[in-house]
Amino acid sequence: MADHVILRPIDGSPDAERILDEFESRTGLISEAHGDGRRYGLHGPDHQKHIVRELTEIDPGWTDHVGLRFPE
């Protein structure tokens, strides 16, 4: 299981920053800059499940604006 996730804007989407800022506000997760995206430490097995649910609640079309990947 990954202990970090990286969220990054897709194609410079102007909505990505809004979505990521709201994600941080709701989850309390603190990001580190990672290229053009943000890297978040995951604490516990439930965080991975909550990421997609939280992003969907913020904006059901989040996948048009934000890419998600777990580093290897």
DSSP file (Angstrom, degrees, kcal/mol; ACC not computed):
  #  RESIDUE AA STRUCTURE BP1 BP2  ACC     N-H-->O    O-->H-N    N-H-->O    O-->H-N    TCO  KAPPA ALPHA  PHI   PSI    X-CA   Y-CA   Z-CA
    1    1 A M              0   0    0      0, 0.0     2,-0.1     0, 0.0     0, 0.0   0.000 360.0 360.0 360.0 135.5    0.0    0.0    0.0
    2    2 A A        -     0   0    0      1,-0.1    46,-0.1     2,-0.0    70,-0.1  -0.395 360.0-158.8 -71.1 147.8    1.3    3.4   -0.9
    3    3 A D  S    S+     0   0    0     68,-0.2    39,-2.8    -2,-0.1     2,-0.3   0.300  75.9  44.6-109.4   8.1    2.0    5.9    1.9
    4    4 A H  E     -A   41   0A   0     37,-0.3     2,-0.3    67,-0.2    37,-0.2  -0.977  61.3-161.5-143.1 156.1    1.8    8.9   -0.4
    5    5 A V  E     -A   40   0A   0     35,-2.1    35,-2.9    -2,-0.3     2,-0.5  -0.991  10.0-148.2-135.8 146.0   -0.5   10.2   -3.2
    6    6 A I  E     -AB  39  69A   0     63,-3.1    63,-2.1    -2,-0.3     2,-0.4  -0.968  11.0-171.9-117.1 127.0    0.3   12.9   -5.8
    7    7 A L  E     +AB  38  68A   0     31,-2.7    31,-3.1    -2,-0.5    61,-0.2  -0.966  13.1 173.1-115.3 131.7   -2.5   15.1   -7.1
    8    8 A R  E     - B   0  67A   0     59,-2.1    59,-3.4    -2,-0.4    29,-0.2  -0.986  35.8 -99.0-141.4 150.2   -1.7   17.4  -10.0
    9    9 A P  E     - B   0  66A   0      0, 0.0     2,-0.6     0, 0.0     3,-0.3  -0.375  35.5-130.9 -63.6 141.5   -3.5   19.7  -12.4
   10   10 A I  S >  S-     0   0    0     55,-2.6     3,-1.6     1,-0.2     6,-0.1  -0.858  81.0 -18.2 -96.0 125.1   -4.4   18.3  -15.8
   11   11 A D  T 3  S-     0   0    0     -2,-0.6    -1,-0.2     1,-0.3    54,-0.0   0.824 121.9 -61.6  50.1  38.9   -3.5   20.5  -18.7
   12   12 A G  T 3  S-     0   0    0     -3,-0.3    -1,-0.3     1,-0.2    53,-0.0   0.786  76.5-169.2  64.1  28.6   -3.2   23.6  -16.5
   13   13 A S    X>  -     0   0    0     -3,-1.6     3,-0.8    52,-0.2     4,-0.6  -0.257  20.3-147.0 -54.3 127.3   -6.9   23.4  -15.5
   14   14 A P  H 3> S+     0   0    0      0, 0.0     4,-0.6     0, 0.0     3,-0.2   0.750  97.7  57.7 -68.8 -21.7   -7.9   26.5  -13.6
   15   15 A D  H 3> S+     0   0    0      1,-0.2     4,-2.4     2,-0.2     5,-0.2   0.679  87.5  77.8 -80.2 -17.4  -10.3   24.5  -11.5
   16   16 A A  H <> S+     0   0    0     -3,-0.8     4,-3.0     1,-0.2     5,-0.3   0.916  91.5  50.4 -60.5 -44.9   -7.6   22.2  -10.2
   17   17 A E  H  X S+     0   0    0     -4,-0.6     4,-2.7    -3,-0.2     5,-0.2   0.913 111.1  49.5 -61.0 -42.4   -6.2   24.7   -7.7
   18   18 A R  H  X S+     0   0    0     -4,-0.6     4,-2.2     2,-0.2    -1,-0.2   0.928 113.4  46.5 -60.6 -45.6   -9.7   25.3   -6.3
   19   19 A I  H  X S+     0   0    0     -4,-2.4     4,-2.4     2,-0.2    -2,-0.2   0.920 114.7  46.4 -64.4 -45.1  -10.3   21.5   -6.0
   20   20 A L  H  X S+     0   0    0     -4,-3.0     4,-2.3     2,-0.2    -2,-0.2   0.888 111.5  51.2 -68.2 -38.7   -7.0   20.9   -4.3
   21   21 A D  H  X S+     0   0    0     -4,-2.7     4,-2.1    -5,-0.3    -1,-0.2   0.923 113.0  45.7 -62.4 -43.3   -7.3   23.8   -1.9
   22   22 A E  H  X S+     0   0    0     -4,-2.2     4,-2.6    -5,-0.2     5,-0.2   0.883 109.4  56.0 -67.2 -38.1  -10.8   22.5   -0.9
   23   23 A F  H  X S+     0   0    0     -4,-2.4     4,-2.5     1,-0.2     6,-0.3   0.932 109.7  45.7 -57.7 -47.3   -9.4   19.0   -0.6
   24   24 A E  H  X S+     0   0    0     -4,-2.3     4,-2.3     1,-0.2    -1,-0.2   0.903 112.2  51.6 -63.6 -41.4   -6.8   20.2    1.9
   25   25 A S  H  < S+     0   0    0     -4,-2.1    -2,-0.2     1,-0.2    -1,-0.2   0.914 115.3  41.0 -62.0 -43.6   -9.3   22.2    3.8
   26   26 A R  H  < S+     0   0    0     -4,-2.6    -2,-0.2     1,-0.2    -1,-0.2   0.873 123.7  35.6 -74.1 -38.3  -11.7   19.2    4.2
   27   27 A T  H  < S-     0   0    0     -4,-2.5    -2,-0.2    -5,-0.2    -3,-0.2   0.725  92.2-134.2 -91.4 -22.3   -9.1   16.5    4.9
   28   28 A G     <  +     0   0    0     -4,-2.3     2,-0.2    -5,-0.3    -4,-0.1   0.519  55.2 146.1  77.2   3.7   -6.6   18.5    7.0
   29   29 A L        -     0   0    0     -6,-0.3     2,-0.5    -5,-0.2    -1,-0.3  -0.516  41.8-142.0 -74.4 142.9   -3.8   16.9    4.9
   30   30 A I        -     0   0    0     -2,-0.2    11,-0.6    11,-0.1     2,-0.2  -0.907  16.3-143.9-108.9 131.9   -0.8   19.1    4.2
   31   31 A S  E     -C   40   0A   0     -2,-0.5     2,-0.4     9,-0.1     9,-0.2  -0.543   6.8-149.9 -96.3 158.8    0.9   19.0    0.9
   32   32 A E  E     -C   39   0A   0      7,-2.1     7,-3.1    -2,-0.2     2,-0.1  -0.961  37.3-101.6-116.7 141.8    4.4   19.2   -0.3
   33   33 A A  E     +C   38   0A   0     -2,-0.4     2,-0.3     5,-0.2     5,-0.2  -0.400  41.1 178.8 -61.5 138.4    5.2   20.7   -3.7
   34   34 A H  E >   -C   37   0A   0      3,-2.1     3,-2.3     1,-0.2     2,-0.3  -0.757  58.5 -63.1-145.6  92.6    5.9   17.9   -6.2
   35   35 A G  T 3  S-     0   0    0      1,-0.3    -1,-0.2    -2,-0.3   -27,-0.0  -0.499 117.0 -20.9  62.6-126.2    6.6   19.2   -9.7
   36   36 A D  T 3  S+     0   0    0     -2,-0.3    -1,-0.3    -3,-0.1     2,-0.1   0.332 134.8  58.7 -93.9   7.8    3.4   20.9  -10.8
   37   37 A G  E <  S- C   0  34A   0     -3,-2.3    -3,-2.1   -29,-0.2     2,-0.4  -0.363  83.0-100.9-119.8-161.9    1.4   18.9   -8.3
   38   38 A R  E     -AC   7  33A   0    -31,-3.1   -31,-2.7    -5,-0.2     2,-0.5  -0.992  21.2-148.9-131.6 135.9    1.0   18.3   -4.6
   39   39 A R  E     -AC   6  32A   0     -7,-3.1    -7,-2.1    -2,-0.4     2,-0.4  -0.889  14.3-167.1-107.7 132.7    2.2   15.3   -2.6
   40   40 A Y  E     -AC   5  31A   0    -35,-2.9   -35,-2.1    -2,-0.5     2,-0.4  -0.959  18.0-131.2-122.5 136.2    0.3   14.1    0.4
   41   41 A G  E     -A    4   0A   0    -11,-0.6     2,-0.5    -2,-0.4   -37,-0.3  -0.686  22.4-142.3 -80.9 136.7    1.3   11.7    3.1
   42   42 A L        -     0   0    0    -39,-2.8     2,-0.6    -2,-0.4    -1,-0.0  -0.869  10.6-163.2-104.1 133.4   -1.3    9.0    3.9
   43   43 A H        -     0   0    0     -2,-0.5     3,-0.1     1,-0.1     4,-0.1  -0.885  60.2  -4.1-121.1  99.2   -1.7    7.9    7.5
   44   44 A G  S >  S-     0   0    0     -2,-0.6     3,-1.0     1,-0.1     4,-0.4  -0.042  86.4 -82.1  99.6 155.5   -3.6    4.7    7.8
   45   45 A P  T 3> S+     0   0    0      0, 0.0     4,-0.6     0, 0.0     3,-0.4   0.709 118.1  64.5 -68.3 -22.1   -5.3    2.4    5.3
   46   46 A D  H 3> S+     0   0    0      1,-0.2     4,-1.9     2,-0.2     3,-0.3   0.738  82.8  76.3 -76.8 -21.0   -8.5    4.4    5.1
   47   47 A H  H <> S+     0   0    0     -3,-1.0     4,-1.6     1,-0.2    -1,-0.2   0.887  89.9  56.0 -59.2 -39.6   -7.0    7.5    3.6
   48   48 A Q  H  > S+     0   0    0     -3,-0.4     4,-0.8    -4,-0.4    -1,-0.2   0.911 109.4  46.5 -60.2 -41.5   -6.7    5.9    0.1
   49   49 A K  H  X S+     0   0    0     -4,-0.6     4,-1.2    -3,-0.3    -1,-0.2   0.874 111.4  52.0 -66.6 -37.5  -10.4    5.2    0.1
   50   50 A H  H  X S+     0   0    0     -4,-1.9     4,-2.9     1,-0.2     5,-0.3   0.746  94.7  71.2 -74.2 -24.0  -11.4    8.6    1.3
   51   51 A I  H  X S+     0   0    0     -4,-1.6     4,-2.5    -3,-0.2     5,-0.2   0.957 102.9  39.6 -58.9 -54.2   -9.3   10.5   -1.3
   52   52 A V  H  X S+     0   0    0     -4,-0.8     4,-2.4     1,-0.2    -1,-0.2   0.912 116.7  50.6 -65.2 -42.8  -11.6    9.7   -4.3
   53   53 A R  H  X S+     0   0    0     -4,-1.2     4,-2.0     1,-0.2    -1,-0.2   0.927 112.5  46.7 -60.7 -44.7  -14.8   10.1   -2.2
   54   54 A E  H  X S+     0   0    0     -4,-2.9     4,-2.0     1,-0.2    -2,-0.2   0.924 112.3  49.2 -65.2 -44.9  -13.7   13.5   -1.0
   55   55 A L  H  X S+     0   0    0     -4,-2.5     4,-2.5    -5,-0.3    -1,-0.2   0.887 111.0  51.2 -61.3 -38.7  -12.6   14.7   -4.4
   56   56 A T  H  < S+     0   0    0     -4,-2.4    -1,-0.2     1,-0.2    -2,-0.2   0.870 108.6  50.9 -67.8 -36.9  -16.0   13.6   -5.9
   57   57 A E  H  < S+     0   0    0     -4,-2.0    -1,-0.2    -5,-0.2    -2,-0.2   0.865 111.4  48.8 -67.4 -35.2  -17.9   15.4   -3.2
   58   58 A I  H  < S-     0   0    0     -4,-2.0    -2,-0.2     1,-0.3    -1,-0.2   0.936 138.2  -8.2 -68.3 -46.6  -15.9   18.6   -3.9
   59   59 A D    ><  -     0   0    0     -4,-2.5     3,-2.1    -5,-0.2    -1,-0.3  -0.834  56.8-151.5-155.5 110.1  -16.5   18.3   -7.7
   60   60 A P  T 3  S+     0   0    0      0, 0.0     3,-0.3     0, 0.0    -4,-0.1   0.741 102.2  51.5 -56.9 -22.3  -18.1   15.3   -9.4
   61   61 A G  T >  S+     0   0    0      1,-0.2     3,-2.2    -6,-0.1     4,-0.4   0.047  70.9 125.4 -99.7  25.5  -16.0   16.2  -12.5
   62   62 A W  G X>  +     0   0    0     -3,-2.1     4,-2.8     1,-0.3     3,-2.0   0.799  61.7  68.2 -57.6 -30.5  -12.7   16.4  -10.7
   63   63 A T  G 34 S+     0   0    0     -3,-0.3    -1,-0.3     1,-0.3    -2,-0.1   0.676  93.0  60.2 -67.4 -13.9  -11.1   13.8  -13.0
   64   64 A D  G <4 S+     0   0    0     -3,-2.2    -1,-0.3     1,-0.1    -2,-0.2   0.637 120.2  25.5 -79.3 -14.7  -11.3   16.4  -15.8
   65   65 A H  T <4 S+     0   0    0     -3,-2.0   -55,-2.6    -4,-0.4     2,-0.4   0.659 118.6  48.8-121.2 -27.4   -9.1   18.7  -13.7
   66   66 A V  E  <  -B    9   0A   0     -4,-2.8     2,-0.3   -57,-0.3    -1,-0.2  -0.975  59.7-152.5-129.9 130.2   -6.9   16.7  -11.3
   67   67 A G  E     -B    8   0A   0    -59,-3.4   -59,-2.1    -2,-0.4     2,-0.4  -0.785  13.3-157.5 -97.2 146.3   -4.8   13.6  -11.9
   68   68 A L  E     +B    7   0A   0     -2,-0.3     2,-0.3   -61,-0.2   -61,-0.2  -0.977  17.8 162.3-125.5 133.9   -4.1   11.2   -9.1
   69   69 A R  E     -B    6   0A   0    -63,-2.1   -63,-3.1    -2,-0.4    -2,-0.0  -0.994  31.3-137.9-150.3 148.9   -1.2    8.7   -8.8
   70   70 A F        -     0   0    0     -2,-0.3   -65,-0.2   -65,-0.2    -2,-0.0  -0.919  32.6-124.5-102.1 122.0    0.4    6.7   -6.1
   71   71 A P              0   0    0      0, 0.0   -67,-0.2     0, 0.0   -68,-0.2  -0.296 360.0 360.0 -65.5 150.7    4.2    6.8   -6.3
   72   72 A E              0   0    0    -70,-0.1    -2,-0.0     0, 0.0     0, 0.0   0.456 360.0 360.0 -84.5 360.0    6.0    3.5   -6.5
